[in-house]
């Protein structure tokens, strides 16, 4: 039984780097350490005590759509998921390992349900670990050998980063969450001084009644946007029934305003407006037209 195996594992931690460091990945050794699942004897964090929980190693998980962070997904679309560990101490930790999984819902459970699919190709030095009967139920991506820090040489500010392709689950799945663990290590052939930490990120689904391709509020007007996709500039055309207060702005997928392109009073009639967007990175945004307090929005793809 796995619980018996866990007890034996703990007894061997002090003297066995091969067993306790999991340099080839904890999933390869039958453990999910992300914290997503609490059943089958799976620990939260690295090796159930073989390494030390270290608040000086921070973990962040980010879902990106064409390079733009987002807190929502659209069923069936492909995204990238980035896990980042950071050493905020002065201890030298030049190597790292990690695990990352995705489940349905926002909280851990004894037997969670996988959400979405990790899609090849995987970054060098990493692999996908399918659920293992009697050991763990969450599909994981993890290292296949000890990884070198992404930036820095191991001291304060050193980062440990990996990015993966992830295809969202079918529409109607609802809220999902990503669970990850990063173990920053000093590579001294023992477990002493190594620091791990965990984190999870909750991602909501765009409402089924609202297409990500085009969002529209209660405003009773429309506008045209071209070209779309765009690179350096966009053109908007809209009609005003009367003199109106007009605001044109660009927002990211989380709803944060990035740019205000126009804010003023316009006369009645057909309106044409050209805006420079060359300072936006590639990704998906929403351009919003507000006329006298009524708003309509459209998706804008920047290439």
C-alpha positions, -999 to +999 in steps of 0.1 A: +000+000+000+011+035-007+007+046+029+032+019+040+055+031+013+053+067+026+063+056+061+093+037+047+101+067+026+102+091+056+125+067+074+150+068+045+149+106+039+180+114+059+202+091+039+189+087+004+192+116-021+179+093-049+146+085-030+140+119-014+152+144-039+130+130-067+153+145-092+134+127-119+100+140-106+078+130-077+052+117-102+077+092-115+080+081-079+042+078-075+034+111-057+014+142-065+029+169-042+010+199-056-017+199-029-045+193-054-054+159-040-055+148-004-062+111-009-039+081-016-013+093+009-002+123-013+017+150+006+013+187+002+048+198-009+080+180-016+086+145-002+064+148+029+092+164+050+123+154+031+127+190+020+118+221+040+088+244+034+104+277+027+085+310+026+117+324+009+107+304-022+076+319-037+054+303-063+031+320-089+010+304-116-003+323-146-027+315-174-019+333-207-038+338-239-016+348-267+009+363-242-017+381-221-025+370-186-061+361-180-083+348-152-109+333-175-109+305-202-131+296-231-138+259-235-117+240-260-092+268-267-054+264-261-036+286-236-002+286-220+004+281-183+035+294-166+047+284-132+073+306-116+094+301-084+115+329-070+142+328-043+137+358-020+165+348+004+203+350+002+207+312+003+221+299-029+196+276-046+207+272-083+186+241-092+149+233-090+122+208-096+084+213-098+050+197-104+019+213-120-016+200-125-051+213-133-084+202-117-121+210-118-132+234-091-114+258-069-104+237-039-084+205-033-102+172-027-096+136-019-102+126-055-102+156-078-113+156-114-088+166-141-097+197-161-081+204-195-052+187-212-015+192-211-004+193-247+030+183-262+056+194-270+068+198-234+098+220-225+133+203-224+138+185-191+101+180-184+074+154-191+038+146-186+029+120-159-005+103-165-026+094-134-012+063-117-038+039-102-035+037-064-010+065-063-024+098-077-053+108-099-042+142-113-023+143-145+010+162-139+038+179-157+071+179-139+109+178-144+127+147-156+160+157-140+173+185-118+168+218-137+190+249-138+175+282-126+159+302-154+175+335-143+202+343-117+228+320-103+209+308-072+209+338-049+182+364-041+160+371-071+168+338-089+138+325-108+126+291-117+102+291-147+085+266-170+057+272-195+033+246-209+006+244-235-028+236-219-061+230-238-091+241-218-118+216-210-152+215-228-176+244-225-197+242-194-170+227-171-170+258-149-143+269-126-110+252-127-077+256-108-040+250-113-019+236-085+018+237-084+049+232-063+085+244-068+114+229-050+145+251-051+176+232-042+213+239-034+225+207-052+248+197-024+239+160-027+216+161+004+181+175+012+195+200+038+189+236+029+165+229+000+133+250+000+099+243-015+066+261-016+032+255-032+004+277-047-027+274-067-046+296-092-084+297-097-096+303-132-132+310-141-150+301-174-163+328-196-202+326-194-216+304-220-240+332-231-211+355-238-187+347-266-151+355-261-149+366-297-172+395-291-187+409-259-216+434-258-231+451-229-266+466-226-258+494-249-281+496-280-254+505-305-226+488-324-193+498-340-170+484-365-133+476-358-107+469-385-082+455-391-087+427-366-062+410-360-042+442-360-005+451-356+002+488-351-031+506-356-069+501-356-098+520-371-132+524-354-164+535-371-196+543-352-227+565-354-239+591-329-276+600-329-268+632-310-239+651-294-225+626-269-197+620-244-174+593-259-147+572-243-127+546-262-105+523-241-086+490-243-087+464-215-070+431-209-088+398-204-090+404-167-109+437-173-080+460-164-079+492-184-046+495-203-051+524-226-076+553-230-077+562-267-103+589-266-123+608-240-144+638-251-176+652-265-184+644-302-210+658-325-238+638-340-232+618-371-208+591-385-176+589-367-142+575-378-114+571-354-078+557-359-057+547-329-020+537-325-017+504-307+020+496-315+029+496-277+006+466-270+023+432-270+008+403-289-023+389-273-061+392-269-077+424-256-111+441-255-117+475-271-146+493-254-167+521-268-187+541-242-213+565-254-231+586-227-226+558-202-237+529-225-209+505-234-202+480-261-170+459-264-153+438-290-124+414-289-092+428-304-063+405-314-029+420-317-003+401-337 
